Amino acid sequence: MMIATPTSALRKCCRYGWLLLGGVVLAGRLAAGPQFVSETDLIDRVVALIDRRLALMPEVVAIKFQQQQPIADPARENVVLDQSVADAQAMNLDGVAARAFFSVQIRLARAVQAHCFERWRTGAEPPPAARDLVTVLRPALDVLGRELLPAVYLASSALAARPIPTLHSQVASRLRRPGTTEDLLAELTRALSALRLTAAPTWATLQRVGVLRVGTTGDYAPFSDDRGGELRGLDIALAQDLSKAWGVSVVFVRTSWPTLMDDLGQRRFDLAASGISITAERQRLADFSAAYLFDGKTPIARRADAARFSSLEAIDQPGVRVIVNPGGTNERFTREKITRATIVLHPDNRSIFQEIIAGRADVMMTDGIEVRLQTRRYPELAGTMAEPFTRAGKAILLSPGSELTARVDAWLVQPVNRGQIAERLERALASGK
């Protein structure tokens, strides 16, 4: 999918071809509005490109058959293999794994060609009419090869996470055809699973791929809110604006508060934007952009109980049920401050406030902006304090030492200075209601 020195036409192909050719399902989803990218769709895109390449093999070998040429062309194959590996490494894909991946594809292509060749040789069937090898077929194969590396890049974490038997089923069901063997398909599955990103994304990598991968939780309005399959919120809008400014497309990768830092470390996305608070713990493991707004932890409770929970001391009492979503700064703050009240974990941040309304919990401590939103949504709820307990910046999360951090900061200065972030926040609060 990647190439070391793409032309402008190739860059356009890399950026948009996977969307246009990756199947109607994926293209349709993205056209409908920002949504989480499907890992299955990303893997299907890789397999579809391999399938399209194999589908051209009967035409390729028909020309060889007519011209009495051998199936194998080691000189060309070595050139293609070396260039593919170099392009993969330029995209921070493991070179050894990339060589194994392209090598098994060459052997699959040979196997399909050999099957066709033998049937024609024995007279079982005539060879098909073939388009010109030099002017049509090889350029088509080259285009598919250039699209394949960016597809692999985008799917690398999904490929690594998919259990081998499940991945094999997805691969083999699409690629089985006369001439292929189960051993070759199993080898291809293993090669796909072994593909890894070896380093955090660079600016050059991002430009080659043409797609910015943004990790987000989808459960934290008004920053990142999955509303019936469509993502909304301030950070979703910021990610879209950033990708547009950088001249690339954007896909949203699902993460969660408990897995956020691990997902970043495993390079499942290039950056994360989800109303993420800057903390010392996170700063030890990652980079942050400049803060684009500041907020702090504050309580929310049933309106009838607001006066009862007007201080931390009043909240931290036996019999009080303090509810919290696990994995983020809400849980960290709650466990640091609450020693006598009962802490209740609720895994779904989108339904947690209904637990308070229903009387299954008494109070939650979360960011003031979320309190503003939820009290608009639910008149039964109210913030209980005028000033928050803490003050922390919200920022974009990046890999440690990422060269993208400075570019994010340079971009943030513009909308911050123009007051656009504040405007987007108010729109997100209004639409979130």
Secondary structure per residue as TSV (DSSP state, phi and psi in degrees):
chain	resnum	aa	ss	phi	psi
A	1	M	-	360.0	-22.7
A	2	M	-	-112.7	152.7
A	3	I	-	-137.9	148.5
A	4	A	S	-67.0	-41.4
A	5	T	S	-131.6	76.0
A	6	P	-	-73.0	146.5
A	7	T	-	-77.6	170.3
A	8	S	H	-61.4	-37.3
A	9	A	H	-64.1	-41.2
A	10	L	H	-66.5	-41.6
A	11	R	H	-58.4	-40.3
A	12	K	H	-64.0	-41.4
A	13	C	H	-61.9	-45.5
A	14	C	H	-63.7	-36.4
A	15	R	H	-75.8	-38.4
A	16	Y	H	-116.9	-17.5
A	17	G	H	-61.6	-38.3
A	18	W	H	-66.3	-29.8
A	19	L	H	-73.1	-41.5
A	20	L	H	-75.9	-34.0
A	21	L	H	-106.2	-3.5
A	22	G	S	-79.8	9.5
A	23	G	-	110.3	147.6
A	24	V	H	-61.9	-34.7
A	25	V	H	-60.9	-52.1
A	26	L	H	-65.4	-46.8
A	27	A	H	-59.9	-40.5
A	28	G	H	-65.3	-41.0
A	29	R	H	-60.2	-46.3
A	30	L	H	-69.6	-32.8
A	31	A	H	-67.5	-28.2
A	32	A	T	-74.0	-15.5
A	33	G	S	137.4	169.2
A	34	P	-	-61.5	128.4
A	35	Q	-	-141.6	164.9
A	36	F	B	-67.5	133.8
A	37	V	-	-72.9	140.1
A	38	S	-	-85.3	126.8
A	39	E	H	-63.0	-35.7
A	40	T	H	-63.1	-41.1
A	41	D	H	-62.8	-40.5
A	42	L	H	-64.2	-42.4
A	43	I	H	-67.0	-41.7
A	44	D	H	-58.3	-36.4
A	45	R	H	-61.9	-44.5
A	46	V	H	-61.4	-48.9
A	47	V	H	-64.2	-38.6
A	48	A	H	-62.2	-39.4
A	49	L	H	-67.0	-40.5
A	50	I	H	-62.8	-42.3
A	51	D	H	-61.0	-43.3
A	52	R	H	-64.7	-34.7
A	53	R	H	-66.7	-46.0
A	54	L	H	-63.2	-32.6
A	55	A	H	-64.4	-21.4
A	56	L	T	-85.5	-11.1
A	57	M	H	-62.6	-38.9
A	58	P	H	-58.2	-38.8
A	59	E	H	-67.3	-42.5
A	60	V	H	-60.2	-47.9
A	61	V	H	-76.3	-22.1
A	62	A	H	-61.9	-39.9
A	63	I	H	-66.0	-43.2
A	64	K	H	-62.1	-39.6
A	65	F	H	-63.9	-45.9
A	66	Q	H	-66.6	-34.8
A	67	Q	T	-94.2	3.9
A	68	Q	T	56.2	45.0
A	69	Q	-	-99.4	151.9
A	70	P	-	-69.7	154.5
A	71	I	S	-66.1	-48.8
A	72	A	-	-75.9	138.7
A	73	D	-	-130.6	77.2
A	74	P	H	-55.5	-37.4
A	75	A	H	-63.5	-50.0
A	76	R	H	-66.7	-41.3
A	77	E	H	-59.9	-41.0
A	78	N	H	-67.0	-37.2
A	79	V	H	-63.8	-47.7
A	80	V	H	-62.0	-42.8
A	81	L	H	-64.6	-47.4
A	82	D	H	-63.2	-41.2
A	83	Q	H	-67.6	-39.8
A	84	S	H	-63.3	-42.0
A	85	V	H	-66.0	-42.1
A	86	A	H	-61.7	-42.8
A	87	D	H	-64.4	-40.4
A	88	A	H	-62.0	-44.6
A	89	Q	H	-64.9	-34.6
A	90	A	H	-64.4	-20.1
A	91	M	T	-99.6	13.5
A	92	N	T	66.7	25.6
A	93	L	B	-91.3	142.1
A	94	D	-	-57.4	123.4
A	95	G	H	-66.9	-40.3
A	96	V	H	-63.3	-46.5
A	97	A	H	-64.4	-37.9
A	98	A	H	-64.2	-41.8
A	99	R	H	-62.1	-43.3
A	100	A	H	-62.0	-40.4
A	101	F	H	-63.4	-47.4
A	102	F	H	-74.4	-30.9
A	103	S	H	-64.3	-43.2
A	104	V	H	-70.3	-30.1
A	105	Q	H	-63.8	-39.7
A	106	I	H	-62.4	-42.0
A	107	R	H	-68.3	-35.3
A	108	L	H	-63.0	-43.9
A	109	A	H	-61.8	-42.8
A	110	R	H	-60.6	-41.3
A	111	A	H	-63.8	-42.5
A	112	V	H	-64.7	-43.7
A	113	Q	H	-62.5	-42.2
A	114	A	H	-63.1	-39.5
A	115	H	H	-61.8	-47.9
A	116	C	H	-61.3	-46.1
A	117	F	H	-56.2	-44.7
A	118	E	H	-67.2	-39.6
A	119	R	H	-65.4	-38.7
A	120	W	H	-72.0	-37.9
A	121	R	H	-62.7	-38.6
A	122	T	T	-84.7	-3.4
A	123	G	T	79.3	13.3
A	124	A	S	-63.4	-31.1
A	125	E	S	-163.3	156.9
A	126	P	-	-83.4	155.0
A	127	P	-	-68.8	150.2
A	128	P	-	-76.2	163.4
A	129	A	-	-67.3	138.0
A	130	A	-	-123.6	142.2
A	131	R	-	-74.3	166.6
A	132	D	-	-62.5	131.9
A	133	L	I	-65.9	-44.6
A	134	V	I	-77.0	-42.9
A	135	T	I	-92.7	-20.0
A	136	V	I	-119.7	-57.6
A	137	L	I	-71.5	-48.5
A	138	R	H	-65.8	-40.7
A	139	P	H	-59.3	-38.1
A	140	A	H	-63.9	-41.5
A	141	L	H	-64.6	-38.0
A	142	D	H	-64.6	-40.7
A	143	V	H	-62.8	-45.6
A	144	L	H	-60.9	-39.7
A	145	G	H	-63.1	-40.1
A	146	R	H	-69.6	-33.5
A	147	E	H	-73.8	-28.5
A	148	L	H	-65.9	-42.7
A	149	L	H	-64.5	-44.5
A	150	P	H	-61.6	-34.9
A	151	A	H	-64.1	-42.2
A	152	V	H	-62.6	-43.0
A	153	Y	H	-56.1	-49.6
A	154	L	H	-67.6	-30.2
A	155	A	H	-95.4	-0.9
A	156	S	H	-57.0	-45.9
A	157	S	H	-68.8	-35.8
A	158	A	H	-66.1	-40.2
A	159	L	H	-63.7	-42.1
A	160	A	H	-67.8	-33.3
A	161	A	H	-83.3	-21.7
A	162	R	S	-73.6	127.0
A	163	P	-	-55.4	141.8
A	164	I	H	-53.7	-47.2
A	165	P	H	-60.4	-39.5
A	166	T	H	-67.2	-43.2
A	167	L	H	-63.5	-42.7
A	168	H	H	-60.6	-41.5
A	169	S	H	-60.5	-43.0
A	170	Q	H	-65.5	-38.3
A	171	V	H	-74.5	-53.0
A	172	A	H	-67.5	-35.9
A	173	S	H	-62.5	-28.4
A	174	R	H	-89.6	-33.1
A	175	L	H	-101.4	-7.8
A	176	R	-	-62.1	129.1
A	177	R	-	-161.7	163.9
A	178	P	T	-52.9	127.6
A	179	G	T	106.3	-30.8
A	180	T	-	-76.1	155.8
A	181	T	-	-123.8	157.3
A	182	E	H	-64.4	-33.2
A	183	D	H	-64.0	-43.6
A	184	L	H	-66.2	-40.8
A	185	L	H	-66.1	-37.6
A	186	A	H	-66.0	-38.9
A	187	E	H	-65.7	-39.8
A	188	L	H	-63.5	-40.9
A	189	T	H	-59.2	-46.8
A	190	R	H	-63.3	-39.1
A	191	A	H	-65.0	-41.0
A	192	L	H	-63.7	-43.1
A	193	S	H	-65.0	-27.8
A	194	A	H	-82.9	-11.5
A	195	L	-	-66.9	128.7
A	196	R	-	-138.6	149.6
A	197	L	B	-80.0	130.1
A	198	T	-	-94.6	-9.7
A	199	A	S	-155.3	162.7
A	200	A	-	-64.0	152.8
A	201	P	-	-63.6	141.1
A	202	T	-	-106.4	170.8
A	203	W	H	-61.6	-40.8
A	204	A	H	-63.1	-41.7
A	205	T	H	-61.6	-46.2
A	206	L	H	-59.0	-41.6
A	207	Q	H	-69.5	-34.7
A	208	R	H	-66.8	-45.3
A	209	V	H	-73.3	-39.8
A	210	G	-	78.0	14.6
A	211	V	E	-137.4	128.0
A	212	L	E	-95.0	122.0
A	213	R	E	-94.6	118.1
A	214	V	E	-114.1	119.0
A	215	G	E	-80.9	136.1
A	216	T	E	-155.4	155.8
A	217	T	-	-89.9	-30.9
A	218	G	S	74.2	7.7
A	219	D	E	-125.3	18.3
A	220	Y	E	-133.7	74.8
A	221	A	T	-68.0	145.6
A	222	P	T	-93.8	20.7
A	223	F	T	-90.4	-49.4
A	224	S	E	-145.7	108.3
A	225	D	E	-133.8	114.6
A	226	D	E	-84.8	104.1
A	227	R	E	-108.3	92.7
A	228	G	T	64.1	33.6
A	229	G	T	96.0	-10.5
A	230	E	E	-109.9	130.1
A	231	L	E	-85.2	133.2
A	232	R	E	-132.2	167.7
A	233	G	S	126.0	168.5
A	234	L	H	-58.5	-48.9
A	235	D	H	-71.0	-28.6
A	236	I	H	-65.0	-45.1
A	237	A	H	-64.4	-41.4
A	238	L	H	-62.1	-42.6
A	239	A	H	-63.2	-39.5
A	240	Q	H	-65.3	-43.3
A	241	D	H	-63.2	-41.6
A	242	L	H	-63.9	-47.0
A	243	S	H	-62.4	-37.4
A	244	K	H	-64.5	-42.2
A	245	A	H	-64.2	-32.6
A	246	W	H	-86.3	-5.3
A	247	G	T	74.1	31.4
A	248	V	-	-131.1	165.0
A	249	S	E	-81.3	170.5
A	250	V	E	-133.1	138.0
A	251	V	E	-125.7	145.8
A	252	F	E	-105.0	126.3
A	253	V	E	-106.3	128.9
A	254	R	E	-71.7	130.9
A	255	T	-	-133.7	-177.6
A	256	S	-	-141.8	163.3
A	257	W	T	-63.1	-41.4
A	258	P	T	-67.1	-28.1
A	259	T	T	-105.8	2.7
A	260	L	H	-53.3	-52.6
A	261	M	H	-70.6	-38.0
A	262	D	H	-64.6	-42.3
A	263	D	H	-61.9	-39.4
A	264	L	H	-63.1	-45.7
A	265	G	H	-63.6	-29.0
A	266	Q	T	-87.9	5.6
A	267	R	T	61.1	36.9
A	268	R	S	-71.9	-19.3
A	269	F	-	-150.0	166.1
A	270	D	S	-84.9	-33.5
A	271	L	E	-156.4	164.7
A	272	A	E	-125.5	139.5
A	273	A	-	-141.7	113.1
A	274	S	S	-161.7	37.5
A	275	G	S	66.7	40.3
A	276	I	-	-81.2	125.8
A	277	S	B	-82.5	142.1
A	278	I	-	-76.5	123.3
A	279	T	-	-131.1	156.7
A	280	A	H	-62.4	-38.3
A	281	E	H	-62.4	-46.2
A	282	R	H	-67.2	-35.1
A	283	Q	H	-65.9	-25.2
A	284	R	T	-72.2	-20.1
A	285	L	T	-111.9	-12.4
A	286	A	S	-154.6	175.0
A	287	D	E	-102.3	152.3
A	288	F	E	-121.5	147.0
A	289	S	-	-71.8	174.8
A	290	A	-	-60.6	146.8
A	291	A	-	-66.4	134.0
A	292	Y	S	-98.6	-10.8
A	293	L	E	-164.7	167.5
A	294	F	E	-122.8	146.4
A	295	D	E	-153.4	176.6
A	296	G	-	-155.1	165.0
A	297	K	E	-76.6	136.2
A	298	T	E	-151.2	154.1
A	299	P	E	-83.3	151.7
A	300	I	E	-133.5	137.3
A	301	A	E	-149.0	178.1
A	302	R	E	-61.7	141.8
A	303	R	G	-56.2	-36.5
A	304	A	G	-66.5	-20.3
A	305	D	G	-105.1	5.9
A	306	A	T	-58.3	-44.2
A	307	A	G	-66.0	-30.5
A	308	R	G	-66.4	-30.3
A	309	F	G	-114.1	50.5
A	310	S	S	-91.0	7.9
A	311	S	S	-154.4	161.3
A	312	L	H	-65.5	-36.7
A	313	E	H	-62.2	-39.9
A	314	A	H	-68.2	-32.4
A	315	I	H	-73.1	-42.2
A	316	D	S	-84.2	69.3
A	317	Q	S	-129.5	148.2
A	318	P	T	-55.6	138.5
A	319	G	T	93.3	-16.9
A	320	V	-	-83.3	133.5
A	321	R	E	-104.2	109.9
A	322	V	E	-99.3	114.2
A	323	I	E	-95.2	147.7
A	324	V	E	-155.7	146.2
A	325	N	-	-85.6	136.3
A	326	P	T	-79.4	154.2
A	327	G	T	99.7	-13.6
A	328	G	S	-119.9	-162.4
A	329	T	H	-71.2	-24.5
A	330	N	H	-60.8	-48.1
A	331	E	H	-65.1	-42.9
A	332	R	H	-59.3	-47.5
A	333	F	H	-63.6	-43.2
A	334	T	H	-62.7	-44.2
A	335	R	H	-70.2	-28.7
A	336	E	H	-71.5	-34.9
A	337	K	H	-101.7	-25.0
A	338	I	-	-99.0	117.2
A	339	T	S	-121.4	-21.2
A	340	R	S	-113.9	-34.9
A	341	A	S	-71.2	166.0
A	342	T	E	-90.2	127.1
A	343	I	E	-92.3	126.1
A	344	V	E	-113.8	119.0
A	345	L	E	-86.3	133.0
A	346	H	-	-131.3	117.0
A	347	P	S	-73.7	-18.8
A	348	D	-	-104.2	106.4
A	349	N	T	-69.0	-18.0
A	350	R	T	-80.7	-25.3
A	351	S	T	-107.5	1.9
A	352	I	H	-63.5	-31.5
A	353	F	H	-74.4	-28.1
A	354	Q	H	-64.2	-27.5
A	355	E	H	-64.4	-37.6
A	356	I	H	-69.3	-45.3
A	357	I	H	-59.9	-40.0
A	358	A	T	-76.1	-6.2
A	359	G	T	84.8	10.9
A	360	R	S	-86.7	-5.4
A	361	A	-	-151.5	163.1
A	362	D	-	-106.9	-38.3
A	363	V	E	-155.9	153.3
A	364	M	E	-136.3	145.3
A	365	M	E	-112.0	119.5
A	366	T	E	-146.6	-175.9
A	367	D	E	-68.9	145.6
A	368	G	H	-57.6	-35.0
A	369	I	H	-64.9	-39.9
A	370	E	H	-66.5	-35.7
A	371	V	H	-61.4	-42.3
A	372	R	H	-58.5	-44.0
A	373	L	H	-68.0	-48.9
A	374	Q	H	-69.0	-30.8
A	375	T	H	-73.2	-22.5
A	376	R	H	-73.9	-40.2
A	377	R	H	-68.7	-41.4
A	378	Y	-	-124.7	102.5
A	379	P	T	-65.3	-13.2
A	380	E	T	-72.2	-14.9
A	381	L	E	-105.6	157.6
A	382	A	E	-153.7	145.9
A	383	G	E	-71.0	146.9
A	384	T	-	-107.1	-5.7
A	385	M	-	-137.4	146.5
A	386	A	S	-75.9	-33.4
A	387	E	S	-119.6	141.5
A	388	P	-	-73.1	161.3
A	389	F	S	-71.9	-32.1
A	390	T	-	-131.9	174.7
A	391	R	-	-142.8	122.7
A	392	A	E	-144.6	150.7
A	393	G	E	-83.7	147.6
A	394	K	E	-97.5	134.6
A	395	A	-	-151.6	170.4
A	396	I	-	-88.4	133.9
A	397	L	E	-96.7	132.4
A	398	L	E	-135.0	166.0
A	399	S	-	-63.1	149.5
A	400	P	T	-61.8	132.3
A	401	G	T	74.3	12.1
A	402	S	-	-63.3	133.1
A	403	E	T	-74.9	-9.0
A	404	L	H	-75.9	-20.0
A	405	T	H	-58.4	-48.4
A	406	A	H	-63.3	-35.4
A	407	R	H	-70.1	-37.6
A	408	V	H	-62.7	-45.5
A	409	D	H	-60.1	-43.6
A	410	A	H	-62.4	-35.7
A	411	W	H	-74.2	-38.8
A	412	L	H	-61.8	-33.7
A	413	V	H	-55.2	-37.5
A	414	Q	H	-68.4	-56.8
A	415	P	H	-66.4	-31.9
A	416	V	H	-63.4	-47.8
A	417	N	H	-64.5	-28.4
A	418	R	T	-90.3	0.0
A	419	G	T	73.7	15.0
A	420	Q	H	-71.2	-31.9
A	421	I	H	-66.6	-42.6
A	422	A	H	-60.9	-40.4
A	423	E	H	-65.3	-44.0
A	424	R	H	-63.9	-36.6
A	425	L	H	-62.7	-45.1
A	426	E	H	-63.7	-38.4
A	427	R	H	-65.8	-39.6
A	428	A	H	-64.9	-39.7
A	429	L	H	-64.2	-41.4
A	430	A	H	-68.5	-44.0
A	431	S	H	-72.6	-28.5
A	432	G	H	-69.2	-22.0
A	433	K	-	-67.5	360.0
